Amino acid sequence: MKTRKTYSKEFKLDAIALVREQNYSIAEAARNLEVTPQLLGRWIKEAENDDGHAFRGNGKLTP
């Protein structure tokens, strides 16, 4: 049985930043990060819909 892989908040935010700030395409960023484009697209949509509060964790931001 295959278990689901979970990704940290930081990983998701870094993945979104590749697309938004580094001008990678979703497909290109997903390939580099070894996730599906559909998953990365969902993370981006969740971040946009949540008004910047997506993937809120323990409040510690990485520089």
MODELLER restraints for C-alpha pairs under 7 A, 6 or more apart:
rsr = mdl.restraints
at = mdl.atoms
rsr.add(forms.Gaussian(group=physical.xy_distance, feature=features.Distance(at['CA:9:A'], at['CA:55:A']), mean=5.41, stdev=0.5))
rsr.add(forms.Gaussian(group=physical.xy_distance, feature=features.Distance(at['CA:9:A'], at['CA:57:A']), mean=6.91, stdev=0.5))
rsr.add(forms.Gaussian(group=physical.xy_distance, feature=features.Distance(at['CA:12:A'], at['CA:43:A']), mean=6.84, stdev=0.5))
rsr.add(forms.Gaussian(group=physical.xy_distance, feature=features.Distance(at['CA:16:A'], at['CA:44:A']), mean=5.90, stdev=0.5))
rsr.add(forms.Gaussian(group=physical.xy_distance, feature=features.Distance(at['CA:18:A'], at['CA:24:A']), mean=5.79, stdev=0.5))
rsr.add(forms.Gaussian(group=physical.xy_distance, feature=features.Distance(at['CA:18:A'], at['CA:29:A']), mean=6.49, stdev=0.5))
rsr.add(forms.Gaussian(group=physical.xy_distance, feature=features.Distance(at['CA:19:A'], at['CA:25:A']), mean=5.91, stdev=0.5))
rsr.add(forms.Gaussian(group=physical.xy_distance, feature=features.Distance(at['CA:19:A'], at['CA:26:A']), mean=6.14, stdev=0.5))
rsr.add(forms.Gaussian(group=physical.xy_distance, feature=features.Distance(at['CA:19:A'], at['CA:29:A']), mean=6.75, stdev=0.5))
rsr.add(forms.Gaussian(group=physical.xy_distance, feature=features.Distance(at['CA:26:A'], at['CA:37:A']), mean=5.96, stdev=0.5))
rsr.add(forms.Gaussian(group=physical.xy_distance, feature=features.Distance(at['CA:26:A'], at['CA:40:A']), mean=6.86, stdev=0.5))
rsr.add(forms.Gaussian(group=physical.xy_distance, feature=features.Distance(at['CA:26:A'], at['CA:41:A']), mean=6.85, stdev=0.5))
rsr.add(forms.Gaussian(group=physical.xy_distance, feature=features.Distance(at['CA:27:A'], at['CA:37:A']), mean=5.27, stdev=0.5))
rsr.add(forms.Gaussian(group=physical.xy_distance, feature=features.Distance(at['CA:30:A'], at['CA:36:A']), mean=5.65, stdev=0.5))
rsr.add(forms.Gaussian(group=physical.xy_distance, feature=features.Distance(at['CA:30:A'], at['CA:37:A']), mean=5.23, stdev=0.5))
rsr.add(forms.Gaussian(group=physical.xy_distance, feature=features.Distance(at['CA:30:A'], at['CA:40:A']), mean=6.36, stdev=0.5))
rsr.add(forms.Gaussian(group=physical.xy_distance, feature=features.Distance(at['CA:46:A'], at['CA:54:A']), mean=6.45, stdev=0.5))
rsr.add(forms.Gaussian(group=physical.xy_distance, feature=features.Distance(at['CA:47:A'], at['CA:54:A']), mean=4.85, stdev=0.5))
